[in-house]
Amino acid sequence: MFNQKILTSFKNHTYDNDTNAYDFYLEKKNALEKFYSVIPNEYFSLIEEEIILALESDLAKNPKDFANIMRKVVHALVEIPYLAQVLFDLSADKTLQKEKFISSLLHDIGHFKQYLTIQSFNNFKYDHCIKGAEVFKQKLLDHKISKNNITDITYIVILDHGATTVANEDPDTIKCLYFLRNIDQISSMEAWDRNQRKVIENDKNGWGLARKGYSKKVLDIFLSSKAVNYKYRKTVADAMICYLAFIYDFYYKEALQLVLNEKMLENIIRCIPPFLEEEDMGIIEVIRDHLDKHSRSILS
């Protein structure tokens, strides 16, 4: 499935505090084999090229940079393909499988050039969506693949998957774009216990956000059942509310069901109280109640 360079890199990377990336890959292997059986080799080669360039760079010789690069390699090659297969199996909509899978696989193709350029995944400094679309377009111009309906959809998914709102109106593109957005959001919510929570707890700056309190604007947007633009975050609690608000962007109700089954929302909610002032604790039940009502209305 993957070449030896990538497999060796998996074996040399600790995926979270105690899980080897290769073991994580093996846990997901059955679903991954199903996913990759749908991907033509020429499309897989596009992202493989970018990954190998990053892994063979001088930066990757530094343990910290290697770990950062590998976090995105695991996300691109294991996390998202696994969730794509899970959501597709759960979904009542079985159309556009190849388009959904290919665009999901390639959505973060810009992340590797991003890291090699700025040694960070900060999208305010280097937008990996825009740059990824440029990388993909160049590969088309270089005739690495032929232009067709799949490449048209994939280009838009790469370009727009990080947007707060989606303006595209083509039905096929919308299905594929939201398929990826939903599994990408689920991946972020899943990662909370593995990575983000630990970063917040161990980093005195907490992503550069205030350690205590919440923003009324963030809560108001959340309670209007809308996704929250990251630019409004001022506190750590705001960041967690943004994660919870991902569900308002879910196009596939099966994505919501998956999140509920895995108790991802509750895992995030339980992390909020230490970052609130005592007088603000009442918002926890307000948040819980709103999520419950929204979920029941979508799934009923």
Backbone as CSV, one residue per row, in Angstrom:
resi,resn,N_x,N_y,N_z,CA_x,CA_y,CA_z,C_x,C_y,C_z
1,MET,0.826,-1.211,0.000,0.000,0.000,0.000,0.864,1.266,0.000
2,PHE,1.850,1.326,0.924,2.761,2.465,0.994,4.181,1.986,0.715
3,ASN,5.016,2.893,0.209,6.391,2.481,-0.074,7.203,2.376,1.223
4,GLN,8.393,1.836,1.112,9.189,1.512,2.297,9.585,2.760,3.078
5,LYS,9.829,3.859,2.385,10.203,5.110,3.061,9.094,5.542,4.021
6,ILE,7.858,5.464,3.563,6.728,5.870,4.397,6.518,4.883,5.544
7,LEU,6.592,3.592,5.253,6.405,2.585,6.298,7.484,2.700,7.389
8,THR,8.719,2.931,6.965,9.802,3.102,7.932,9.569,4.341,8.791
9,SER,9.071,5.392,8.163,8.780,6.624,8.900,7.676,6.387,9.923
10,PHE,6.665,5.600,9.564,5.622,5.226,10.528,6.251,4.553,11.748
11,LYS,7.157,3.614,11.491,7.769,2.855,12.590,8.619,3.739,13.495
12,ASN,9.101,4.854,12.947,9.966,5.754,13.716,9.212,6.909,14.358
13,HIS,7.882,6.870,14.299,7.102,7.993,14.803,6.118,7.546,15.877
14,THR,6.114,8.244,17.003,5.122,8.000,18.051,3.919,8.876,17.762
15,TYR,2.806,8.241,17.468,1.629,8.953,16.992,1.008,9.820,18.081
16,ASP,0.906,9.325,19.298,0.509,10.139,20.435,1.462,9.784,21.570
17,ASN,1.038,9.879,22.785,1.966,9.631,23.897,2.471,8.195,23.974
18,ASP,1.702,7.256,23.438,2.119,5.859,23.605,1.804,4.955,22.414
19,THR,1.403,5.507,21.287,1.035,4.685,20.135,2.010,4.893,18.981
20,ASN,2.626,3.827,18.536,3.480,3.902,17.362,2.613,4.061,16.117
21,ALA,3.031,4.931,15.202,2.222,5.214,14.013,2.026,3.968,13.154
22,TYR,3.027,3.108,13.127,2.899,1.878,12.342,1.830,0.972,12.941
23,ASP,1.782,0.888,14.264,0.748,0.087,14.922,-0.638,0.675,14.661
24,PHE,-0.711,2.000,14.675,-1.976,2.678,14.383,-2.438,2.346,12.961
25,TYR,-1.493,2.378,12.023,-1.782,2.016,10.625,-2.276,0.572,10.528
26,LEU,-1.622,-0.337,11.259,-2.039,-1.745,11.209,-3.455,-1.929,11.760
27,GLU,-3.813,-1.170,12.797,-5.164,-1.243,13.368,-6.221,-0.886,12.330
28,LYS,-5.875,0.033,11.430,-6.836,0.538,10.452,-6.698,-0.137,9.084
29,LYS,-5.810,-1.126,8.982,-5.388,-1.631,7.671,-6.531,-2.189,6.828
30,ASN,-7.470,-2.907,7.427,-8.562,-3.483,6.634,-9.386,-2.407,5.941
31,ALA,-9.748,-1.386,6.682,-10.514,-0.287,6.087,-9.669,0.469,5.068
32,LEU,-8.378,0.646,5.363,-7.497,1.357,4.438,-7.347,0.611,3.114
33,GLU,-7.267,-0.702,3.175,-7.161,-1.484,1.935,-8.393,-1.292,1.066
34,LYS,-9.557,-1.220,1.687,-10.792,-0.953,0.937,-10.748,0.432,0.307
35,PHE,-10.313,1.414,1.089,-10.231,2.794,0.595,-9.271,2.900,-0.584
36,TYR,-8.055,2.390,-0.406,-7.033,2.563,-1.446,-7.305,1.716,-2.689
37,SER,-8.150,0.721,-2.574,-8.505,-0.063,-3.770,-9.304,0.777,-4.760
38,VAL,-9.872,1.885,-4.287,-10.670,2.772,-5.139,-9.798,3.855,-5.780
39,ILE,-8.601,4.088,-5.226,-7.733,5.191,-5.665,-6.811,4.746,-6.799
40,PRO,-6.950,5.300,-8.006,-5.988,4.977,-9.075,-4.577,5.419,-8.669
41,ASN,-3.583,4.669,-9.071,-2.216,4.912,-8.632,-1.720,6.313,-8.970
42,GLU,-2.159,6.852,-10.143,-1.649,8.167,-10.526,-2.097,9.261,-9.546
43,TYR,-3.252,9.067,-8.896,-3.697,10.054,-7.912,-2.942,9.888,-6.597
44,PHE,-2.725,8.652,-6.171,-1.951,8.435,-4.952,-0.541,8.990,-5.126
45,SER,0.019,8.847,-6.320,1.388,9.311,-6.566,1.534,10.812,-6.338
46,LEU,0.453,11.569,-6.540,0.522,13.019,-6.376,0.868,13.402,-4.946
47,ILE,0.187,12.791,-3.990,0.476,13.138,-2.594,1.720,12.411,-2.099
48,GLU,1.973,11.222,-2.606,3.179,10.491,-2.228,4.417,11.317,-2.570
49,GLU,4.430,11.954,-3.730,5.564,12.795,-4.137,5.837,13.882,-3.109
50,GLU,4.773,14.573,-2.686,4.928,15.670,-1.740,5.396,15.161,-0.376
51,ILE,4.891,14.021,0.042,5.284,13.445,1.327,6.756,13.022,1.305
52,ILE,7.164,12.364,0.245,8.562,11.912,0.149,9.514,13.109,0.135
53,LEU,9.146,14.178,-0.575,9.974,15.388,-0.581,10.166,15.918,0.839
54,ALA,9.078,15.901,1.616,9.160,16.392,2.995,10.002,15.457,3.861
55,LEU,9.794,14.152,3.711,10.519,13.179,4.545,12.010,13.116,4.207
56,GLU,12.361,13.461,2.972,13.770,13.430,2.558,14.441,14.794,2.675
57,SER,13.717,15.786,3.178,14.283,17.128,3.332,15.250,17.178,4.513
58,ASP,16.092,18.196,4.541,16.998,18.388,5.675,16.216,18.618,6.960
59,LEU,15.064,19.273,6.841,14.243,19.530,8.022,13.881,18.245,8.755
60,ALA,13.559,17.205,7.991,13.106,15.950,8.591,14.186,15.259,9.417
61,LYS,15.419,15.726,9.311,16.498,15.153,10.128,16.412,15.639,11.571
62,ASN,15.686,16.732,11.767,15.472,17.250,13.113,14.278,16.532,13.744
63,PRO,14.435,15.923,14.920,13.346,15.129,15.513,12.031,15.894,15.660
64,LYS,12.095,17.153,16.064,10.861,17.931,16.238,10.163,18.147,14.901
65,ASP,10.927,18.506,13.877,10.335,18.736,12.555,9.829,17.431,11.955
66,PHE,10.567,16.362,12.169,10.124,15.051,11.685,8.778,14.694,12.301
67,ALA,8.629,14.923,13.605,7.369,14.606,14.289,6.229,15.448,13.737
68,ASN,6.493,16.726,13.463,5.455,17.600,12.907,5.035,17.158,11.509
69,ILE,6.016,16.832,10.679,5.718,16.349,9.328,4.926,15.056,9.389
70,MET,5.345,14.154,10.270,4.670,12.855,10.371,3.238,12.982,10.878
71,ARG,2.977,13.994,11.693,1.593,14.207,12.155,0.672,14.405,10.960
72,LYS,1.148,15.136,9.953,0.340,15.369,8.758,0.352,14.165,7.815
73,VAL,1.450,13.423,7.808,1.492,12.204,6.988,0.452,11.211,7.490
74,VAL,0.405,11.006,8.802,-0.576,10.081,9.380,-1.991,10.577,9.109
75,HIS,-2.197,11.877,9.252,-3.516,12.458,8.981,-3.939,12.199,7.534
76,ALA,-3.016,12.475,6.600,-3.352,12.380,5.169,-3.509,10.938,4.695
77,LEU,-2.644,10.051,5.157,-2.614,8.683,4.619,-3.389,7.657,5.436
78,VAL,-3.645,7.955,6.717,-4.307,6.967,7.575,-5.614,7.497,8.157
79,GLU,-5.548,8.595,8.903,-6.747,9.098,9.584,-7.890,9.378,8.620
80,ILE,-7.625,10.236,7.633,-8.700,10.654,6.724,-9.172,9.501,5.842
81,PRO,-8.293,8.707,5.231,-8.780,7.547,4.468,-9.610,6.580,5.319
82,TYR,-9.183,6.322,6.554,-9.954,5.439,7.428,-11.348,6.008,7.685
83,LEU,-11.420,7.297,8.050,-12.722,7.907,8.329,-13.576,8.006,7.069
84,ALA,-12.932,8.198,5.920,-13.676,8.233,4.659,-14.370,6.901,4.414
85,GLN,-13.649,5.811,4.657,-14.245,4.488,4.463,-15.360,4.250,5.476
86,VAL,-15.158,4.649,6.720,-16.178,4.463,7.758,-17.438,5.254,7.418
87,LEU,-17.276,6.533,7.066,-18.449,7.359,6.759,-19.151,6.866,5.504
88,PHE,-18.388,6.445,4.499,-19.017,5.940,3.283,-19.822,4.674,3.577
89,ASP,-19.272,3.802,4.406,-19.991,2.572,4.762,-21.269,2.884,5.535
90,LEU,-21.235,3.893,6.396,-22.406,4.269,7.188,-23.445,5.025,6.379
91,SER,-22.980,5.766,5.379,-23.846,6.695,4.665,-24.845,5.988,3.760
92,ALA,-26.034,6.546,3.703,-27.050,6.031,2.781,-26.736,6.447,1.347
93,ASP,-25.920,7.485,1.187,-25.565,7.990,-0.140,-24.307,7.278,-0.638
94,LYS,-24.466,6.395,-1.603,-23.337,5.622,-2.136,-22.830,6.166,-3.478
95,THR,-23.223,7.369,-3.818,-22.782,7.959,-5.086,-21.384,8.563,-4.950
96,LEU,-20.725,8.747,-6.089,-19.476,9.504,-6.197,-18.359,8.966,-5.281
97,GLN,-18.281,7.656,-5.133,-17.278,7.112,-4.221,-15.866,7.494,-4.633
98,LYS,-15.540,7.313,-5.910,-14.175,7.615,-6.353,-13.861,9.103,-6.161
99,GLU,-14.821,9.950,-6.513,-14.619,11.392,-6.364,-14.444,11.780,-4.898
100,LYS,-15.269,11.208,-4.026,-15.169,11.504,-2.592,-13.832,11.048,-2.038
101,PHE,-13.404,9.851,-2.405,-12.177,9.296,-1.844,-10.936,10.023,-2.367
102,ILE,-10.882,10.280,-3.656,-9.707,10.945,-4.230,-9.561,12.355,-3.667
103,SER,-10.653,13.113,-3.630,-10.565,14.484,-3.120,-10.241,14.496,-1.630
104,SER,-10.716,13.493,-0.896,-10.369,13.402,0.529,-8.880,13.115,0.711
105,LEU,-8.351,12.196,-0.075,-6.933,11.846,0.020,-6.033,13.044,-0.267
106,LEU,-6.426,13.872,-1.231,-5.542,14.942,-1.708,-5.814,16.301,-1.070
107,HIS,-6.780,16.386,-0.159,-7.207,17.708,0.311,-6.085,18.489,0.989
108,ASP,-5.169,17.801,1.667,-4.096,18.501,2.391,-2.755,18.427,1.672
109,ILE,-2.790,18.302,0.364,-1.544,18.169,-0.389,-0.642,19.394,-0.216
110,GLY,-1.233,20.534,0.153,-0.444,21.749,0.352,0.279,21.831,1.682
111,HIS,-0.064,20.965,2.632,0.532,21.041,3.964,2.033,20.777,3.958
112,PHE,2.493,19.914,3.056,3.905,19.523,3.102,4.796,20.645,2.574
113,LYS,4.357,21.302,1.497,5.104,22.468,1.008,5.016,23.603,2.025
114,GLN,3.867,23.704,2.699,3.696,24.713,3.740,4.767,24.558,4.826
115,TYR,4.939,23.329,5.305,5.886,23.123,6.392,7.326,23.339,5.928
116,LEU,7.630,22.905,4.725,8.981,23.102,4.206,9.286,24.585,4.010
117,THR,8.245,25.387,3.804,8.427,26.821,3.550,8.529,27.628,4.834
118,ILE,7.612,27.372,5.807,7.580,28.228,7.005,7.803,27.456,8.308
119,GLN,8.048,26.136,8.218,8.250,25.296,9.395,7.109,25.429,10.404
120,SER,5.913,25.529,9.863,4.724,25.675,10.697,3.510,25.276,9.865
121,PHE,2.409,24.956,10.565,1.141,24.703,9.888,0.169,25.853,10.134
122,ASN,0.710,27.050,10.334,-0.093,28.244,10.585,-0.690,28.747,9.272
123,ASN,-2.008,28.590,9.126,-2.660,28.962,7.871,-2.847,30.456,7.702
124,PHE,-2.633,31.221,8.786,-2.707,32.676,8.652,-1.440,33.212,7.992
125,LYS,-0.348,32.448,8.118,0.912,32.854,7.497,1.076,32.249,6.105
126,TYR,0.480,31.092,5.881,0.646,30.371,4.606,-0.582,29.488,4.464
127,ASP,-1.506,29.865,3.601,-2.772,29.149,3.467,-2.559,27.861,2.680
128,HIS,-2.607,26.724,3.385,-2.322,25.445,2.727,-3.413,25.059,1.731
129,CYS,-4.613,25.641,1.873,-5.683,25.345,0.911,-5.372,25.987,-0.447
130,ILE,-5.042,27.273,-0.405,-4.709,27.992,-1.649,-3.456,27.402,-2.281
131,LYS,-2.424,27.190,-1.479,-1.166,26.647,-2.009,-1.351,25.212,-2.492
132,GLY,-2.178,24.444,-1.772,-2.444,23.074,-2.196,-3.135,23.023,-3.541
133,ALA,-4.085,23.957,-3.756,-4.760,24.032,-5.053,-3.766,24.387,-6.154
134,GLU,-2.794,25.243,-5.822,-1.754,25.608,-6.802,-0.878,24.402,-7.126
135,VAL,-0.501,23.647,-6.096,0.306,22.436,-6.312,-0.445,21.460,-7.211
136,PHE,-1.724,21.245,-6.904,-2.548,20.316,-7.686,-2.684,20.788,-9.131
137,LYS,-2.913,22.090,-9.320,-3.046,22.641,-10.674,-1.758,22.466,-11.464
138,GLN,-0.619,22.649,-10.799,0.664,22.482,-11.483,0.864,21.039,-11.917
139,LYS,0.421,20.096,-11.092,0.548,18.687,-11.457,-0.329,18.366,-12.663
140,LEU,-1.473,19.044,-12.758,-2.311,18.899,-13.949,-1.583,19.434,-15.177
141,LEU,-0.970,20.621,-15.022,-0.253,21.234,-16.148,0.950,20.393,-16.562
142,ASP,1.538,19.703,-15.577,2.681,18.833,-15.866,2.240,17.468,-16.408
143,HIS,0.922,17.303,-16.603,0.331,16.068,-17.140,0.593,14.853,-16.262
144,LYS,0.693,15.084,-14.948,0.797,13.949,-14.032,-0.513,13.149,-14.043
145,ILE,-1.619,13.883,-14.287,-2.943,13.275,-14.444,-3.699,14.046,-15.511
146,SER,-4.757,13.455,-16.033,-5.558,14.107,-17.070,-6.727,14.858,-16.453
147,LYS,-7.050,16.017,-17.023,-8.161,16.818,-16.522,-9.486,16.112,-16.820
148,ASN,-10.338,16.010,-15.816,-11.648,15.391,-15.983,-12.553,15.840,-14.840
149,ASN,-13.714,15.206,-14.706,-14.651,15.607,-13.656,-14.057,15.406,-12.260
150,ILE,-13.286,14.343,-12.086,-12.667,14.098,-10.776,-11.695,15.219,-10.424
151,THR,-10.875,15.635,-11.374,-9.898,16.686,-11.073,-10.584,18.023,-10.833
152,ASP,-11.695,18.289,-11.534,-12.443,19.529,-11.291,-12.952,19.575,-9.855
153,ILE,-13.539,18.477,-9.405,-14.064,18.398,-8.040,-12.925,18.467,-7.027
154,THR,-11.851,17.713,-7.271,-10.738,17.665,-6.328,-10.113,19.047,-6.147
155,TYR,-9.978,19.795,-7.225,-9.405,21.144,-7.132,-10.228,22.013,-6.183
156,ILE,-11.551,21.969,-6.319,-12.418,22.783,-5.461,-12.350,22.314,-4.016
157,VAL,-12.313,20.994,-3.798,-12.220,20.476,-2.429,-10.926,20.956,-1.767
158,ILE,-9.814,20.881,-2.485,-8.538,21.352,-1.937,-8.615,22.840,-1.617
159,LEU,-9.165,23.610,-2.530,-9.201,25.069,-2.385,-10.142,25.525,-1.277
160,ASP,-11.308,24.888,-1.161,-12.378,25.411,-0.294,-12.598,24.629,0.997
161,HIS,-11.822,23.576,1.251,-12.178,22.742,2.404,-11.984,23.445,3.741
162,GLY,-11.185,24.515,3.763,-10.976,25.232,5.016,-11.858,26.452,5.186
163,ALA,-12.722,26.727,4.206,-13.565,27.928,4.266,-14.614,27.802,5.369
164,THR,-14.956,28.929,6.002,-15.989,28.914,7.039,-17.341,28.573,6.436
165,THR,-17.640,29.143,5.269,-18.889,28.836,4.557,-18.564,28.405,3.138
166,VAL,-19.445,27.613,2.562,-19.242,27.071,1.216,-20.193,27.761,0.238
167,ALA,-19.616,28.331,-0.830,-20.433,29.058,-1.800,-20.747,28.234,-3.046
168,ASN,-19.983,27.169,-3.285,-20.176,26.370,-4.497,-21.587,25.785,-4.550
169,GLU,-22.156,25.719,-5.758,-23.534,25.245,-5.896,-23.655,23.980,-6.738
170,ASP,-22.557,23.455,-7.267,-22.629,22.227,-8.048,-22.922,21.053,-7.118
171,PRO,-24.010,20.319,-7.340,-24.424,19.266,-6.398,-23.352,18.206,-6.144
172,ASP,-22.670,17.740,-7.194,-21.641,16.716,-7.013,-20.463,17.255,-6.201
173,THR,-20.055,18.484,-6.511,-18.942,19.086,-5.780,-19.304,19.291,-4.312
174,ILE,-20.527,19.728,-4.054,-20.978,19.933,-2.672,-20.926,18.626,-1.895
175,LYS,-21.405,17.542,-2.491,-21.369,16.240,-1.807,-19.941,15.852,-1.432
176,CYS,-19.016,16.029,-2.365,-17.627,15.628,-2.122,-16.929,16.577,-1.141
177,LEU,-17.211,17.882,-1.290,-16.596,18.861,-0.402,-17.040,18.643,1.039
178,TYR,-18.315,18.421,1.232,-18.808,18.212,2.595,-18.441,16.833,3.135
179,PHE,-18.309,15.870,2.263,-17.827,14.554,2.717,-16.457,14.716,3.365
180,LEU,-15.566,15.443,2.680,-14.239,15.667,3.231,-14.301,16.564,4.468
181,ARG,-15.038,17.662,4.395,-15.113,18.568,5.538,-15.590,17.826,6.784
182,ASN,-16.584,16.979,6.615,-17.134,16.263,7.769,-16.110,15.319,8.386
183,ILE,-15.395,14.549,7.576,-14.410,13.628,8.162,-13.191,14.390,8.679
184,ASP,-12.858,15.508,8.068,-11.751,16.327,8.554,-12.096,16.907,9.925
185,GLN,-13.341,17.342,10.077,-13.789,17.873,11.359,-13.842,16.767,12.420
186,ILE,-14.312,15.599,12.023,-14.337,14.468,12.958,-12.913,14.114,13.390
187,SER,-11.978,14.145,12.452,-10.583,13.861,12.773,-10.053,14.835,13.821
188,SER,-10.390,16.110,13.685,-9.959,17.115,14.657,-10.582,16.868,16.022
189,MET,-11.863,16.503,16.027,-12.542,16.242,17.300,-11.980,14.987,17.971
190,GLU,-11.694,13.985,17.166,-11.092,12.747,17.679,-9.717,12.998,18.283
191,ALA,-8.987,13.905,17.655,-7.613,14.171,18.083,-7.554,14.947,19.386
192,TRP,-8.704,15.451,19.845,-8.685,16.309,21.025,-7.997,15.623,22.204
193,ASP,-8.396,14.407,22.506,-7.824,13.716,23.660,-6.369,13.335,23.439
194,ARG,-5.976,13.139,22.162,-4.605,12.712,21.892,-3.635,13.881,21.881
195,ASN,-4.053,14.988,21.261,-3.084,16.047,20.995,-3.459,17.416,21.542
196,GLN,-4.580,17.990,21.030,-4.873,19.379,21.360,-5.030,19.608,22.858
197,ARG,-5.765,18.741,23.537,-5.968,18.922,24.970,-4.626,18.931,25.705
198,LYS,-3.729,18.016,25.290,-2.430,17.933,25.952,-1.596,19.187,25.689
199,VAL,-1.714,19.708,24.459,-0.988,20.936,24.133,-1.472,22.074,25.018
200,ILE,-2.792,22.196,25.139,-3.372,23.264,25.947,-2.951,23.135,27.413
201,GLU,-3.014,21.914,27.941,-2.706,21.710,29.358,-1.233,21.934,29.670
202,ASN,-0.362,21.637,28.714,1.078,21.729,28.960,1.687,23.046,28.499
203,ASP,0.966,23.778,27.660,1.483,25.029,27.093,0.904,26.196,27.878
204,LYS,1.753,26.926,28.577,1.249,28.021,29.416,0.571,29.108,28.581
205,ASN,0.913,29.187,27.282,0.277,30.173,26.418,-1.023,29.659,25.796
206,GLY,-1.237,28.330,25.825,-2.484,27.780,25.302,-2.862,28.295,23.933
207,TRP,-2.018,28.075,22.934,-2.212,28.562,21.564,-2.173,30.090,21.480
208,GLY,-1.646,30.734,22.516,-1.637,32.194,22.519,-2.963,32.793,22.929
209,LEU,-3.884,31.956,23.450,-5.205,32.426,23.866,-5.244,32.603,25.382
210,ALA,-6.157,33.457,25.846,-6.310,33.670,27.288,-6.718,32.361,27.959
211,ARG,-6.172,32.101,29.128,-6.400,30.823,29.801,-7.781,30.738,30.449
212,LYS,-8.373,31.865,30.799,-9.648,31.840,31.513,-10.705,32.676,30.792
213,GLY,-11.977,32.235,30.949,-13.102,32.991,30.407,-13.547,32.512,29.042
214,TYR,-14.578,33.169,28.537,-15.090,32.863,27.196,-15.591,34.150,26.563
215,SER,-15.796,34.128,25.245,-16.266,35.299,24.521,-17.756,35.165,24.232
216,LYS,-18.517,36.182,24.580,-19.963,36.150,24.361,-20.270,35.969,22.880
217,LYS,-19.476,36.593,22.001,-19.730,36.479,20.564,-19.601,35.039,20.098
218,VAL,-18.575,34.334,20.596,-18.381,32.934,20.223,-19.560,32.088,20.692
219,LEU,-19.986,32.295,21.936,-21.114,31.525,22.461,-22.400,31.847,21.707
220,ASP,-22.601,33.115,21.378,-23.820,33.507,20.648,-23.878,32.851,19.274
221,ILE,-22.740,32.815,18.568,-22.705,32.162,17.254,-22.977,30.676,17.421
222,PHE,-22.357,30.068,18.426,-22.569,28.653,18.708,-24.051,28.360,18.959
223,LEU,-24.711,29.189,19.754,-26.113,28.962,20.102,-27.066,29.282,18.951
224,SER,-26.525,29.894,17.880,-27.330,30.097,16.663,-27.162,28.919,15.710
225,SER,-26.461,27.882,16.190,-26.221,26.649,15.426,-25.440,26.907,14.136
226,LYS,-24.397,27.717,14.277,-23.530,28.010,13.148,-22.082,27.700,13.520
227,ALA,-21.292,27.303,12.506,-19.862,27.122,12.727,-19.250,28.463,13.107
228,VAL,-18.222,28.424,13.961,-17.617,29.648,14.482,-16.278,29.902,13.799
229,ASN,-16.145,31.072,13.204,-14.877,31.430,12.568,-13.785,31.560,13.630
230,TYR,-12.635,30.943,13.363,-11.539,30.957,14.331,-11.101,32.375,14.717
231,LYS,-11.344,33.343,13.862,-10.869,34.705,14.141,-11.532,35.303,15.384
232,TYR,-12.648,34.735,15.808,-13.344,35.258,16.986,-12.821,34.666,18.299
233,ARG,-11.956,33.679,18.220,-11.443,33.044,19.440,-10.544,33.999,20.217
234,LYS,-10.820,34.131,21.505,-9.954,34.929,22.371,-9.437,34.092,23.548
235,THR,-10.134,33.012,23.872,-9.779,32.201,25.035,-9.692,30.727,24.651
236,VAL,-9.117,29.926,25.565,-9.042,28.486,25.353,-10.442,27.883,25.257
237,ALA,-11.356,28.342,26.124,-12.735,27.842,26.078,-13.377,28.158,24.722
238,ASP,-13.086,29.325,24.172,-13.598,29.667,22.828,-13.149,28.630,21.808
239,ALA,-11.871,28.215,21.906,-11.331,27.243,20.951,-12.112,25.937,21.025
240,MET,-12.425,25.509,22.254,-13.156,24.247,22.406,-14.595,24.373,21.906
241,ILE,-15.198,25.534,22.103,-16.557,25.762,21.587,-16.545,25.723,20.054
242,CYS,-15.463,26.233,19.460,-15.327,26.147,17.990,-15.319,24.699,17.518
243,TYR,-14.623,23.830,18.263,-14.593,22.409,17.906,-15.987,21.800,17.983
244,LEU,-16.712,22.108,19.047,-18.071,21.587,19.198,-18.969,22.051,18.055
245,ALA,-18.745,23.269,17.591,-19.591,23.848,16.540,-19.361,23.219,15.170
246,PHE,-18.341,22.359,15.050,-18.138,21.662,13.776,-19.407,20.918,13.354
247,ILE,-20.173,20.411,14.320,-21.328,19.586,13.950,-22.376,20.373,13.176
248,TYR,-22.373,21.699,13.292,-23.356,22.498,12.550,-23.032,22.540,11.060
249,ASP,-21.815,22.122,10.730,-21.401,22.081,9.325,-21.625,20.694,8.721
250,PHE,-22.075,19.729,9.540,-22.229,18.362,9.046,-23.339,18.274,8.000
251,TYR,-22.959,17.799,6.832,-23.886,17.592,5.715,-24.497,16.195,5.799
252,TYR,-23.688,15.256,6.286,-24.119,13.866,6.398,-24.525,13.591,7.847
253,LYS,-25.786,13.241,8.064,-26.243,12.996,9.435,-25.506,11.802,10.047
254,GLU,-24.996,10.907,9.189,-24.214,9.781,9.701,-22.927,10.260,10.377
255,ALA,-22.407,11.423,9.946,-21.223,11.992,10.594,-21.561,12.387,12.029
256,LEU,-22.726,12.981,12.218,-23.165,13.343,13.565,-23.354,12.099,14.417
257,GLN,-23.954,11.068,13.849,-24.169,9.840,14.598,-22.845,9.226,15.032
258,LEU,-21.859,9.261,14.152,-20.540,8.722,14.473,-19.919,9.478,15.642
259,VAL,-20.020,10.800,15.628,-19.474,11.636,16.698,-20.163,11.343,18.030
260,LEU,-21.472,11.172,17.979,-22.219,10.875,19.202,-21.874,9.492,19.733
261,ASN,-21.762,8.525,18.839,-21.438,7.154,19.264,-20.098,7.085,19.983
262,GLU,-19.153,7.901,19.515,-17.808,7.895,20.100,-17.661,8.887,21.250
263,LYS,-18.769,9.548,21.615,-18.785,10.500,22.745,-17.758,11.623,22.586
264,MET,-17.534,12.035,21.351,-16.533,13.077,21.106,-16.955,14.422,21.668
265,LEU,-18.249,14.745,21.572,-18.716,16.037,22.077,-18.516,16.128,23.590
266,GLU,-18.892,15.071,24.284,-18.763,15.066,25.739,-17.299,15.119,26.159
267,ASN,-16.416,14.476,25.402,-14.986,14.514,25.710,-14.463,15.947,25.683
268,ILE,-14.956,16.739,24.713,-14.516,18.135,24.617,-15.153,18.971,25.723
269,ILE,-16.457,18.766,25.964,-17.155,19.548,26.993,-16.475,19.375,28.356
270,ARG,-16.063,18.154,28.672,-15.443,17.895,29.969,-14.118,18.641,30.138
271,CYS,-13.519,19.060,29.033,-12.242,19.778,29.108,-12.422,21.283,29.347
272,ILE,-13.640,21.805,29.202,-13.847,23.257,29.262,-13.783,23.840,30.673
273,PRO,-14.399,23.229,31.700,-14.496,23.886,33.022,-13.210,24.446,33.607
274,PRO,-12.052,23.746,33.509,-10.841,24.326,34.116,-10.429,25.669,33.510
275,PHE,-10.982,25.993,32.359,-10.602,27.223,31.671,-11.665,28.317,31.777
276,LEU,-12.647,28.089,32.670,-13.695,29.084,32.908,-13.548,29.694,34.295
277,GLU,-13.996,30.928,34.431,-14.126,31.517,35.751,-15.311,30.852,36.452
278,GLU,-15.296,30.864,37.781,-16.358,30.206,38.553,-17.737,30.710,38.173
279,GLU,-17.853,32.006,37.951,-19.171,32.576,37.643,-19.671,32.223,36.237
280,ASP,-18.803,31.642,35.420,-19.184,31.301,34.040,-19.574,29.838,33.864
281,MET,-19.514,29.048,34.915,-19.718,27.601,34.801,-21.101,27.244,34.234
282,GLY,-22.058,28.140,34.376,-23.408,27.863,33.887,-23.482,27.640,32.394
283,ILE,-22.487,28.111,31.648,-22.567,27.940,30.189,-22.388,26.476,29.781
284,ILE,-21.811,25.658,30.660,-21.604,24.253,30.314,-22.936,23.561,30.040
285,GLU,-23.902,23.748,30.923,-25.208,23.117,30.713,-25.943,23.743,29.545
286,VAL,-25.739,25.041,29.311,-26.344,25.708,28.144,-25.817,25.066,26.865
287,ILE,-24.517,24.836,26.818,-23.883,24.207,25.649,-24.394,22.778,25.465
288,ARG,-24.401,22.025,26.567,-24.856,20.630,26.516,-26.297,20.545,26.010
289,ASP,-27.154,21.392,26.546,-28.569,21.374,26.188,-28.761,21.708,24.713
290,HIS,-27.995,22.699,24.232,-28.143,23.093,22.823,-27.676,21.983,21.884
291,LEU,-26.560,21.341,22.228,-26.063,20.233,21.413,-27.064,19.082,21.382
292,ASP,-27.663,18.805,22.535,-28.634,17.715,22.615,-29.854,18.002,21.740
293,LYS,-30.388,19.217,21.831,-31.561,19.579,21.030,-31.242,19.556,19.533
294,HIS,-30.073,20.078,19.176,-29.680,20.087,17.760,-29.534,18.660,17.237
295,SER,-28.862,17.808,18.007,-28.632,16.421,17.573,-29.936,15.689,17.393
296,ARG,-30.857,15.847,18.346,-32.144,15.151,18.235,-32.941,15.651,17.035
297,SER,-32.837,16.939,16.737,-33.595,17.477,15.591,-33.043,16.958,14.266
298,ILE,-31.726,16.756,14.196,-31.101,16.265,12.952,-31.374,14.782,12.763
299,LEU,-31.307,14.030,13.843,-31.408,12.559,13.725,-32.832,12.039,13.785
300,SER,-33.771,12.889,14.187,-35.168,12.405,14.294,-35.796,12.224,12.919
